[in-house]
Amino acid sequence: QKEVEQNSGPLSVPEGAIASLNCTYSDRVSQSFFWYRQYSGKSPELIMSIYSNGDKEDGRFTAQLNKASQYVSLLIRDSQPSDSATYLCAVNMRTNAGKSTFGDGTTLTVKP
Amino acid sequence: GAVVSQHPSWVICKSGTSVKIECRSLDFQATTMFWYRQFPKQSLMLMATSNEGSKATYEQGVEKDKFLINHASLTLSTLTVTSAHPEDSSFYICSASAPPPLGDTQYFGPGTRLTVL
């Protein structure tokens, strides 16, 4: 079992729809959770960080964390073609001193 | 804030030569820097973790004599690919993290695309 697992994808949604990206992690003592977006040929860029259970909203993005169930998700509302990218879930496990463990990513395509 | 730069953005070299890639944190002091490699359509692969003033910690399977990492200051880390071969052609990305208030978030540089002929 991988330490951080994401939807296998690819995920395709129509423009204006809600895209839902999921991530589960294995280490129960994980402290910090991140979502990155990576466009093809580019490096990852940080979208959201979340540290506490519940929802965290930033514009069209909402991160949801449930530590009891060991999952973190990212919702993208009113999806736009420019949101088409690979989304990476990253988890900082307490034992790794700030090092993030990344999932393999979920590729999202938003169709006009 | 939290800007990380890399230089060069791309490089082409001949087989057998060495290539140095620089990673700089521009507006914060990075306690830890990370080096990743990514092949086309594949996941990020962590190569090594470096802390200022100490030796880098390499991931299993990464040759430390081939990929030399120097973290001489809190704002600069370098990766040197020695005796490069075509199979070393890849996208090399660094990231940097800092103490609070930036916390343990990793901020990525724009990456360096290496092509070895």
Interface residues (C-beta under 8 A of the other chain):
Chain A: Q31 S32 F34 Y36 G41 K42 S43 P44 E45 L46 S49 L88 A90 N92 A97 G98 K99 S100 F102 G103 D104 G105
Chain B: T31 T32 F34 S43 L44 L46 T49 F91 I93 S97 G103 D104 T105 Q106 Y107 F108 G109 P110 G111
